[in-house]
Amino acid sequence: MADHTTGEKELGCKDFRQDCGFTVRAKTEKEILNKYQAHVCSTHGKCSMSSEMREKIRSHIKNVV
């Protein structure tokens, strides 16, 4: 069976906020988290992230098919 994934992961504000269309794609979870955190800080003004929130965010990261 062939693997049809691109190897990328995706996370979007739509997973948490209905009013923001931001989506990030990257090869690694670390890159996704860094880019998403930068967006949340600059756009939504939430610049600190608890370990609980980080885990919640990780649980919403999807593999791109």
mmCIF file of the N, C-alpha and C atoms, coordinates in Angstrom:
data_MODEL
# 
_entry.id   MODEL 
# 
loop_
_atom_site.group_PDB 
_atom_site.id 
_atom_site.type_symbol 
_atom_site.label_atom_id 
_atom_site.label_alt_id 
_atom_site.label_comp_id 
_atom_site.label_asym_id 
_atom_site.label_entity_id 
_atom_site.label_seq_id 
_atom_site.pdbx_PDB_ins_code 
_atom_site.Cartn_x 
_atom_site.Cartn_y 
_atom_site.Cartn_z 
_atom_site.occupancy 
_atom_site.B_iso_or_equiv 
_atom_site.pdbx_formal_charge 
_atom_site.auth_seq_id 
_atom_site.auth_comp_id 
_atom_site.auth_asym_id 
_atom_site.auth_atom_id 
_atom_site.pdbx_PDB_model_num 
ATOM 1   N N  . MET A 1 1  ? 0.844   -1.182 0.000  1.00 0.00 ? 1  MET A N  1 
ATOM 2   C CA . MET A 1 1  ? 0.000   0.000  0.000  1.00 0.00 ? 1  MET A CA 1 
ATOM 3   C C  . MET A 1 1  ? 0.886   1.242  0.000  1.00 0.00 ? 1  MET A C  1 
ATOM 4   N N  . ALA A 1 2  ? 0.622   2.153  -0.908 1.00 0.00 ? 2  ALA A N  1 
ATOM 5   C CA . ALA A 1 2  ? 1.448   3.354  -1.048 1.00 0.00 ? 2  ALA A CA 1 
ATOM 6   C C  . ALA A 1 2  ? 1.119   4.364  0.040  1.00 0.00 ? 2  ALA A C  1 
ATOM 7   N N  . ASP A 1 3  ? 2.132   5.106  0.439  1.00 0.00 ? 3  ASP A N  1 
ATOM 8   C CA . ASP A 1 3  ? 1.959   6.185  1.407  1.00 0.00 ? 3  ASP A CA 1 
ATOM 9   C C  . ASP A 1 3  ? 1.640   7.457  0.633  1.00 0.00 ? 3  ASP A C  1 
ATOM 10  N N  . HIS A 1 4  ? 0.471   8.033  0.864  1.00 0.00 ? 4  HIS A N  1 
ATOM 11  C CA . HIS A 1 4  ? 0.042   9.215  0.124  1.00 0.00 ? 4  HIS A CA 1 
ATOM 12  C C  . HIS A 1 4  ? 0.181   10.499 0.925  1.00 0.00 ? 4  HIS A C  1 
ATOM 13  N N  . THR A 1 5  ? 0.910   10.481 2.027  1.00 0.00 ? 5  THR A N  1 
ATOM 14  C CA . THR A 1 5  ? 1.078   11.701 2.814  1.00 0.00 ? 5  THR A CA 1 
ATOM 15  C C  . THR A 1 5  ? 2.216   12.529 2.247  1.00 0.00 ? 5  THR A C  1 
ATOM 16  N N  . THR A 1 6  ? 2.157   13.824 2.462  1.00 0.00 ? 6  THR A N  1 
ATOM 17  C CA . THR A 1 6  ? 3.195   14.724 1.967  1.00 0.00 ? 6  THR A CA 1 
ATOM 18  C C  . THR A 1 6  ? 4.356   14.819 2.943  1.00 0.00 ? 6  THR A C  1 
ATOM 19  N N  . GLY A 1 7  ? 4.176   14.280 4.141  1.00 0.00 ? 7  GLY A N  1 
ATOM 20  C CA . GLY A 1 7  ? 5.193   14.419 5.168  1.00 0.00 ? 7  GLY A CA 1 
ATOM 21  C C  . GLY A 1 7  ? 5.048   15.709 5.950  1.00 0.00 ? 7  GLY A C  1 
ATOM 22  N N  . GLU A 1 8  ? 4.065   16.506 5.601  1.00 0.00 ? 8  GLU A N  1 
ATOM 23  C CA . GLU A 1 8  ? 3.836   17.760 6.311  1.00 0.00 ? 8  GLU A CA 1 
ATOM 24  C C  . GLU A 1 8  ? 2.733   17.596 7.341  1.00 0.00 ? 8  GLU A C  1 
ATOM 25  N N  . LYS A 1 9  ? 2.756   18.515 8.287  1.00 0.00 ? 9  LYS A N  1 
ATOM 26  C CA . LYS A 1 9  ? 1.739   18.588 9.324  1.00 0.00 ? 9  LYS A CA 1 
ATOM 27  C C  . LYS A 1 9  ? 1.056   19.940 9.208  1.00 0.00 ? 9  LYS A C  1 
ATOM 28  N N  . GLU A 1 10 ? -0.151  20.037 9.768  1.00 0.00 ? 10 GLU A N  1 
ATOM 29  C CA . GLU A 1 10 ? -0.925  21.265 9.639  1.00 0.00 ? 10 GLU A CA 1 
ATOM 30  C C  . GLU A 1 10 ? -1.667  21.564 10.935 1.00 0.00 ? 10 GLU A C  1 
ATOM 31  N N  . LEU A 1 11 ? -1.786  22.851 11.213 1.00 0.00 ? 11 LEU A N  1 
ATOM 32  C CA . LEU A 1 11 ? -2.549  23.330 12.361 1.00 0.00 ? 11 LEU A CA 1 
ATOM 33  C C  . LEU A 1 11 ? -3.118  24.685 11.995 1.00 0.00 ? 11 LEU A C  1 
ATOM 34  N N  . GLY A 1 12 ? -4.344  24.933 12.383 1.00 0.00 ? 12 GLY A N  1 
ATOM 35  C CA . GLY A 1 12 ? -4.952  26.221 12.073 1.00 0.00 ? 12 GLY A CA 1 
ATOM 36  C C  . GLY A 1 12 ? -5.716  26.791 13.248 1.00 0.00 ? 12 GLY A C  1 
ATOM 37  N N  . CYS A 1 13 ? -5.859  28.092 13.239 1.00 0.00 ? 13 CYS A N  1 
ATOM 38  C CA . CYS A 1 13 ? -6.671  28.753 14.265 1.00 0.00 ? 13 CYS A CA 1 
ATOM 39  C C  . CYS A 1 13 ? -8.108  28.253 14.212 1.00 0.00 ? 13 CYS A C  1 
ATOM 40  N N  . LYS A 1 14 ? -8.544  27.818 13.040 1.00 0.00 ? 14 LYS A N  1 
ATOM 41  C CA . LYS A 1 14 ? -9.909  27.301 12.919 1.00 0.00 ? 14 LYS A CA 1 
ATOM 42  C C  . LYS A 1 14 ? -10.130 26.124 13.858 1.00 0.00 ? 14 LYS A C  1 
ATOM 43  N N  . ASP A 1 15 ? -9.049  25.465 14.263 1.00 0.00 ? 15 ASP A N  1 
ATOM 44  C CA . ASP A 1 15 ? -9.158  24.359 15.210 1.00 0.00 ? 15 ASP A CA 1 
ATOM 45  C C  . ASP A 1 15 ? -9.495  24.855 16.616 1.00 0.00 ? 15 ASP A C  1 
ATOM 46  N N  . PHE A 1 16 ? -9.290  26.145 16.860 1.00 0.00 ? 16 PHE A N  1 
ATOM 47  C CA . PHE A 1 16 ? -9.520  26.730 18.183 1.00 0.00 ? 16 PHE A CA 1 
ATOM 48  C C  . PHE A 1 16 ? -10.432 27.950 18.138 1.00 0.00 ? 16 PHE A C  1 
ATOM 49  N N  . ARG A 1 17 ? -10.342 28.724 17.066 1.00 0.00 ? 17 ARG A N  1 
ATOM 50  C CA . ARG A 1 17 ? -11.093 29.988 16.951 1.00 0.00 ? 17 ARG A CA 1 
ATOM 51  C C  . ARG A 1 17 ? -11.827 29.998 15.619 1.00 0.00 ? 17 ARG A C  1 
ATOM 52  N N  . GLN A 1 18 ? -13.100 30.265 15.633 1.00 0.00 ? 18 GLN A N  1 
ATOM 53  C CA . GLN A 1 18 ? -13.883 30.306 14.397 1.00 0.00 ? 18 GLN A CA 1 
ATOM 54  C C  . GLN A 1 18 ? -13.582 31.544 13.555 1.00 0.00 ? 18 GLN A C  1 
ATOM 55  N N  . ASP A 1 19 ? -13.079 32.600 14.162 1.00 0.00 ? 19 ASP A N  1 
ATOM 56  C CA . ASP A 1 19 ? -12.952 33.885 13.469 1.00 0.00 ? 19 ASP A CA 1 
ATOM 57  C C  . ASP A 1 19 ? -11.567 34.173 12.899 1.00 0.00 ? 19 ASP A C  1 
ATOM 58  N N  . CYS A 1 20 ? -10.715 33.180 12.791 1.00 0.00 ? 20 CYS A N  1 
ATOM 59  C CA . CYS A 1 20 ? -9.367  33.389 12.258 1.00 0.00 ? 20 CYS A CA 1 
ATOM 60  C C  . CYS A 1 20 ? -9.046  32.283 11.261 1.00 0.00 ? 20 CYS A C  1 
ATOM 61  N N  . GLY A 1 21 ? -8.610  32.667 10.073 1.00 0.00 ? 21 GLY A N  1 
ATOM 62  C CA . GLY A 1 21 ? -8.322  31.703 9.024  1.00 0.00 ? 21 GLY A CA 1 
ATOM 63  C C  . GLY A 1 21 ? -6.867  31.279 8.932  1.00 0.00 ? 21 GLY A C  1 
ATOM 64  N N  . PHE A 1 22 ? -6.038  31.635 9.923  1.00 0.00 ? 22 PHE A N  1 
ATOM 65  C CA . PHE A 1 22 ? -4.615  31.298 9.880  1.00 0.00 ? 22 PHE A CA 1 
ATOM 66  C C  . PHE A 1 22 ? -4.416  29.785 9.907  1.00 0.00 ? 22 PHE A C  1 
ATOM 67  N N  . THR A 1 23 ? -3.549  29.289 9.020  1.00 0.00 ? 23 THR A N  1 
ATOM 68  C CA . THR A 1 23 ? -3.149  27.881 8.990  1.00 0.00 ? 23 THR A CA 1 
ATOM 69  C C  . THR A 1 23 ? -1.649  27.823 8.762  1.00 0.00 ? 23 THR A C  1 
ATOM 70  N N  . VAL A 1 24 ? -0.991  26.916 9.458  1.00 0.00 ? 24 VAL A N  1 
ATOM 71  C CA . VAL A 1 24 ? 0.444   26.721 9.273  1.00 0.00 ? 24 VAL A CA 1 
ATOM 72  C C  . VAL A 1 24 ? 0.687   25.268 8.880  1.00 0.00 ? 24 VAL A C  1 
ATOM 73  N N  . ARG A 1 25 ? 1.611   25.092 7.935  1.00 0.00 ? 25 ARG A N  1 
ATOM 74  C CA . ARG A 1 25 ? 2.068   23.760 7.528  1.00 0.00 ? 25 ARG A CA 1 
ATOM 75  C C  . ARG A 1 25 ? 3.575   23.721 7.680  1.00 0.00 ? 25 ARG A C  1 
ATOM 76  N N  . ALA A 1 26 ? 4.068   22.590 8.154  1.00 0.00 ? 26 ALA A N  1 
ATOM 77  C CA . ALA A 1 26 ? 5.510   22.420 8.311  1.00 0.00 ? 26 ALA A CA 1 
ATOM 78  C C  . ALA A 1 26 ? 5.823   20.934 8.381  1.00 0.00 ? 26 ALA A C  1 
ATOM 79  N N  . LYS A 1 27 ? 7.094   20.615 8.274  1.00 0.00 ? 27 LYS A N  1 
ATOM 80  C CA . LYS A 1 27 ? 7.537   19.219 8.318  1.00 0.00 ? 27 LYS A CA 1 
ATOM 81  C C  . LYS A 1 27 ? 7.575   18.666 9.738  1.00 0.00 ? 27 LYS A C  1 
ATOM 82  N N  . THR A 1 28 ? 7.847   19.529 10.722 1.00 0.00 ? 28 THR A N  1 
ATOM 83  C CA . THR A 1 28 ? 8.012   19.037 12.090 1.00 0.00 ? 28 THR A CA 1 
ATOM 84  C C  . THR A 1 28 ? 7.011   19.675 13.046 1.00 0.00 ? 28 THR A C  1 
ATOM 85  N N  . GLU A 1 29 ? 6.720   18.952 14.103 1.00 0.00 ? 29 GLU A N  1 
ATOM 86  C CA . GLU A 1 29 ? 5.839   19.466 15.151 1.00 0.00 ? 29 GLU A CA 1 
ATOM 87  C C  . GLU A 1 29 ? 6.436   20.710 15.797 1.00 0.00 ? 29 GLU A C  1 
ATOM 88  N N  . LYS A 1 30 ? 7.740   20.707 16.005 1.00 0.00 ? 30 LYS A N  1 
ATOM 89  C CA . LYS A 1 30 ? 8.410   21.853 16.625 1.00 0.00 ? 30 LYS A CA 1 
ATOM 90  C C  . LYS A 1 30 ? 8.225   23.112 15.774 1.00 0.00 ? 30 LYS A C  1 
ATOM 91  N N  . GLU A 1 31 ? 8.378   22.980 14.472 1.00 0.00 ? 31 GLU A N  1 
ATOM 92  C CA . GLU A 1 31 ? 8.211   24.119 13.567 1.00 0.00 ? 31 GLU A CA 1 
ATOM 93  C C  . GLU A 1 31 ? 6.761   24.619 13.579 1.00 0.00 ? 31 GLU A C  1 
ATOM 94  N N  . ILE A 1 32 ? 5.814   23.689 13.586 1.00 0.00 ? 32 ILE A N  1 
ATOM 95  C CA . ILE A 1 32 ? 4.390   24.052 13.679 1.00 0.00 ? 32 ILE A CA 1 
ATOM 96  C C  . ILE A 1 32 ? 4.149   24.847 14.955 1.00 0.00 ? 32 ILE A C  1 
ATOM 97  N N  . LEU A 1 33 ? 4.615   24.321 16.093 1.00 0.00 ? 33 LEU A N  1 
ATOM 98  C CA . LEU A 1 33 ? 4.389   24.982 17.379 1.00 0.00 ? 33 LEU A CA 1 
ATOM 99  C C  . LEU A 1 33 ? 5.016   26.368 17.413 1.00 0.00 ? 33 LEU A C  1 
ATOM 100 N N  . ASN A 1 34 ? 6.233   26.502 16.907 1.00 0.00 ? 34 ASN A N  1 
ATOM 101 C CA . ASN A 1 34 ? 6.907   27.807 16.903 1.00 0.00 ? 34 ASN A CA 1 
ATOM 102 C C  . ASN A 1 34 ? 6.158   28.828 16.046 1.00 0.00 ? 34 ASN A C  1 
ATOM 103 N N  . LYS A 1 35 ? 5.762   28.426 14.845 1.00 0.00 ? 35 LYS A N  1 
ATOM 104 C CA . LYS A 1 35 ? 5.053   29.345 13.949 1.00 0.00 ? 35 LYS A CA 1 
ATOM 105 C C  . LYS A 1 35 ? 3.670   29.688 14.494 1.00 0.00 ? 35 LYS A C  1 
ATOM 106 N N  . TYR A 1 36 ? 2.994   28.697 15.049 1.00 0.00 ? 36 TYR A N  1 
ATOM 107 C CA . TYR A 1 36 ? 1.662   28.938 15.595 1.00 0.00 ? 36 TYR A CA 1 
ATOM 108 C C  . TYR A 1 36 ? 1.740   29.862 16.805 1.00 0.00 ? 36 TYR A C  1 
ATOM 109 N N  . GLN A 1 37 ? 2.709   29.625 17.675 1.00 0.00 ? 37 GLN A N  1 
ATOM 110 C CA . GLN A 1 37 ? 2.863   30.477 18.858 1.00 0.00 ? 37 GLN A CA 1 
ATOM 111 C C  . GLN A 1 37 ? 3.184   31.915 18.447 1.00 0.00 ? 37 GLN A C  1 
ATOM 112 N N  . ALA A 1 38 ? 4.035   32.091 17.441 1.00 0.00 ? 38 ALA A N  1 
ATOM 113 C CA . ALA A 1 38 ? 4.359   33.439 16.959 1.00 0.00 ? 38 ALA A CA 1 
ATOM 114 C C  . ALA A 1 38 ? 3.104   34.130 16.419 1.00 0.00 ? 38 ALA A C  1 
ATOM 115 N N  . HIS A 1 39 ? 2.282   33.404 15.681 1.00 0.00 ? 39 HIS A N  1 
ATOM 116 C CA . HIS A 1 39 ? 1.035   33.968 15.157 1.00 0.00 ? 39 HIS A CA 1 
ATOM 117 C C  . HIS A 1 39 ? 0.084   34.354 16.286 1.00 0.00 ? 39 HIS A C  1 
ATOM 118 N N  . VAL A 1 40 ? -0.103  33.452 17.237 1.00 0.00 ? 40 VAL A N  1 
ATOM 119 C CA . VAL A 1 40 ? -1.026  33.715 18.348 1.00 0.00 ? 40 VAL A CA 1 
ATOM 120 C C  . VAL A 1 40 ? -0.570  34.939 19.139 1.00 0.00 ? 40 VAL A C  1 
ATOM 121 N N  . CYS A 1 41 ? 0.731   35.088 19.325 1.00 0.00 ? 41 CYS A N  1 
ATOM 122 C CA . CYS A 1 41 ? 1.266   36.234 20.058 1.00 0.00 ? 41 CYS A CA 1 
ATOM 123 C C  . CYS A 1 41 ? 1.042   37.527 19.271 1.00 0.00 ? 41 CYS A C  1 
ATOM 124 N N  . SER A 1 42 ? 1.437   37.542 18.005 1.00 0.00 ? 42 SER A N  1 
ATOM 125 C CA . SER A 1 42 ? 1.366   38.786 17.233 1.00 0.00 ? 42 SER A CA 1 
ATOM 126 C C  . SER A 1 42 ? -0.058  39.173 16.842 1.00 0.00 ? 42 SER A C  1 
ATOM 127 N N  . THR A 1 43 ? -0.917  38.199 16.602 1.00 0.00 ? 43 THR A N  1 
ATOM 128 C CA . THR A 1 43 ? -2.267  38.493 16.126 1.00 0.00 ? 43 THR A CA 1 
ATOM 129 C C  . THR A 1 43 ? -3.309  38.529 17.235 1.00 0.00 ? 43 THR A C  1 
ATOM 130 N N  . HIS A 1 44 ? -3.183  37.598 18.179 1.00 0.00 ? 44 HIS A N  1 
ATOM 131 C CA . HIS A 1 44 ? -4.209  37.457 19.211 1.00 0.00 ? 44 HIS A CA 1 
ATOM 132 C C  . HIS A 1 44 ? -3.757  37.956 20.580 1.00 0.00 ? 44 HIS A C  1 
ATOM 133 N N  . GLY A 1 45 ? -2.480  38.377 20.693 1.00 0.00 ? 45 GLY A N  1 
ATOM 134 C CA . GLY A 1 45 ? -1.980  38.970 21.931 1.00 0.00 ? 45 GLY A CA 1 
ATOM 135 C C  . GLY A 1 45 ? -1.756  38.002 23.074 1.00 0.00 ? 45 GLY A C  1 
ATOM 136 N N  . LYS A 1 46 ? -1.725  36.711 22.774 1.00 0.00 ? 46 LYS A N  1 
ATOM 137 C CA . LYS A 1 46 ? -1.481  35.700 23.816 1.00 0.00 ? 46 LYS A CA 1 
ATOM 138 C C  . LYS A 1 46 ? -0.067  35.165 23.620 1.00 0.00 ? 46 LYS A C  1 
ATOM 139 N N  . CYS A 1 47 ? 0.865   35.740 24.380 1.00 0.00 ? 47 CYS A N  1 
ATOM 140 C CA . CYS A 1 47 ? 2.280   35.462 24.122 1.00 0.00 ? 47 CYS A CA 1 
ATOM 141 C C  . CYS A 1 47 ? 2.887   34.415 25.048 1.00 0.00 ? 47 CYS A C  1 
ATOM 142 N N  . SER A 1 48 ? 2.172   33.979 26.057 1.00 0.00 ? 48 SER A N  1 
ATOM 143 C CA . SER A 1 48 ? 2.701   32.900 26.892 1.00 0.00 ? 48 SER A CA 1 
ATOM 144 C C  . SER A 1 48 ? 1.842   31.664 26.671 1.00 0.00 ? 48 SER A C  1 
ATOM 145 N N  . MET A 1 49 ? 2.484   30.501 26.746 1.00 0.00 ? 49 MET A N  1 
ATOM 146 C CA . MET A 1 49 ? 1.788   29.254 26.488 1.00 0.00 ? 49 MET A CA 1 
ATOM 147 C C  . MET A 1 49 ? 2.106   28.263 27.598 1.00 0.00 ? 49 MET A C  1 
ATOM 148 N N  . SER A 1 50 ? 1.089   27.834 28.315 1.00 0.00 ? 50 SER A N  1 
ATOM 149 C CA . SER A 1 50 ? 1.274   26.849 29.380 1.00 0.00 ? 50 SER A CA 1 
ATOM 150 C C  . SER A 1 50 ? 1.556   25.479 28.772 1.00 0.00 ? 50 SER A C  1 
ATOM 151 N N  . SER A 1 51 ? 2.094   24.585 29.569 1.00 0.00 ? 51 SER A N  1 
ATOM 152 C CA . SER A 1 51 ? 2.349   23.227 29.079 1.00 0.00 ? 51 SER A CA 1 
ATOM 153 C C  . SER A 1 51 ? 1.033   22.531 28.730 1.00 0.00 ? 51 SER A C  1 
ATOM 154 N N  . GLU A 1 52 ? -0.043  22.859 29.459 1.00 0.00 ? 52 GLU A N  1 
ATOM 155 C CA . GLU A 1 52 ? -1.349  22.278 29.150 1.00 0.00 ? 52 GLU A CA 1 
ATOM 156 C C  . GLU A 1 52 ? -1.838  22.743 27.778 1.00 0.00 ? 52 GLU A C  1 
ATOM 157 N N  . MET A 1 53 ? -1.658  24.026 27.489 1.00 0.00 ? 53 MET A N  1 
ATOM 158 C CA . MET A 1 53 ? -2.070  24.547 26.186 1.00 0.00 ? 53 MET A CA 1 
ATOM 159 C C  . MET A 1 53 ? -1.214  23.954 25.072 1.00 0.00 ? 53 MET A C  1 
ATOM 160 N N  . ARG A 1 54 ? 0.073   23.812 25.321 1.00 0.00 ? 54 ARG A N  1 
ATOM 161 C CA . ARG A 1 54 ? 0.963   23.212 24.322 1.00 0.00 ? 54 ARG A CA 1 
ATOM 162 C C  . ARG A 1 54 ? 0.496   21.790 23.984 1.00 0.00 ? 54 ARG A C  1 
ATOM 163 N N  . GLU A 1 55 ? 0.106   21.027 24.992 1.00 0.00 ? 55 GLU A N  1 
ATOM 164 C CA . GLU A 1 55 ? -0.382  19.663 24.754 1.00 0.00 ? 55 GLU A CA 1 
ATOM 165 C C  . GLU A 1 55 ? -1.703  19.680 23.987 1.00 0.00 ? 55 GLU A C  1 
ATOM 166 N N  . LYS A 1 56 ? -2.575  20.625 24.306 1.00 0.00 ? 56 LYS A N  1 
ATOM 167 C CA . LYS A 1 56 ? -3.842  20.751 23.583 1.00 0.00 ? 56 LYS A CA 1 
ATOM 168 C C  . LYS A 1 56 ? -3.577  21.072 22.114 1.00 0.00 ? 56 LYS A C  1 
ATOM 169 N N  . ILE A 1 57 ? -2.646  21.983 21.878 1.00 0.00 ? 57 ILE A N  1 
ATOM 170 C CA . ILE A 1 57 ? -2.285  22.338 20.503 1.00 0.00 ? 57 ILE A CA 1 
ATOM 171 C C  . ILE A 1 57 ? -1.715  21.126 19.781 1.00 0.00 ? 57 ILE A C  1 
ATOM 172 N N  . ARG A 1 58 ? -0.801  20.405 20.425 1.00 0.00 ? 58 ARG A N  1 
ATOM 173 C CA . ARG A 1 58 ? -0.224  19.197 19.808 1.00 0.00 ? 58 ARG A CA 1 
ATOM 174 C C  . ARG A 1 58 ? -1.313  18.214 19.389 1.00 0.00 ? 58 ARG A C  1 
ATOM 175 N N  . SER A 1 59 ? -2.346  18.084 20.215 1.00 0.00 ? 59 SER A N  1 
ATOM 176 C CA . SER A 1 59 ? -3.404  17.113 19.912 1.00 0.00 ? 59 SER A CA 1 
ATOM 177 C C  . SER A 1 59 ? -4.211  17.502 18.669 1.00 0.00 ? 59 SER A C  1 
ATOM 178 N N  . HIS A 1 60 ? -4.125  18.754 18.237 1.00 0.00 ? 60 HIS A N  1 
ATOM 179 C CA . HIS A 1 60 ? -4.860  19.217 17.056 1.00 0.00 ? 60 HIS A CA 1 
ATOM 180 C C  . HIS A 1 60 ? -4.015  19.213 15.777 1.00 0.00 ? 60 HIS A C  1 
ATOM 181 N N  . ILE A 1 61 ? -2.722  18.920 15.878 1.00 0.00 ? 61 ILE A N  1 
ATOM 182 C CA . ILE A 1 61 ? -1.864  18.870 14.688 1.00 0.00 ? 61 ILE A CA 1 
ATOM 183 C C  . ILE A 1 61 ? -2.255  17.652 13.855 1.00 0.00 ? 61 ILE A C  1 
ATOM 184 N N  . LYS A 1 62 ? -2.466  17.895 12.562 1.00 0.00 ? 62 LYS A N  1 
ATOM 185 C CA . LYS A 1 62 ? -2.879  16.826 11.658 1.00 0.00 ? 62 LYS A CA 1 
ATOM 186 C C  . LYS A 1 62 ? -1.794  16.574 10.610 1.00 0.00 ? 62 LYS A C  1 
ATOM 187 N N  . ASN A 1 63 ? -1.686  15.330 10.184 1.00 0.00 ? 63 ASN A N  1 
ATOM 188 C CA . ASN A 1 63 ? -0.833  15.009 9.047  1.00 0.00 ? 63 ASN A CA 1 
ATOM 189 C C  . ASN A 1 63 ? -1.573  15.409 7.780  1.00 0.00 ? 63 ASN A C  1 
ATOM 190 N N  . VAL A 1 64 ? -0.856  16.019 6.841  1.00 0.00 ? 64 VAL A N  1 
ATOM 191 C CA . VAL A 1 64 ? -1.450  16.440 5.577  1.00 0.00 ? 64 VAL A CA 1 
ATOM 192 C C  . VAL A 1 64 ? -1.389  15.270 4.612  1.00 0.00 ? 64 VAL A C  1 
ATOM 193 N N  . VAL A 1 65 ? -2.513  15.011 3.986  1.00 0.00 ? 65 VAL A N  1 
ATOM 194 C CA . VAL A 1 65 ? -2.592  13.882 3.044  1.00 0.00 ? 65 VAL A CA 1 
ATOM 195 C C  . VAL A 1 65 ? -2.462  14.394 1.633  1.00 0.00 ? 65 VAL A C  1 
# 
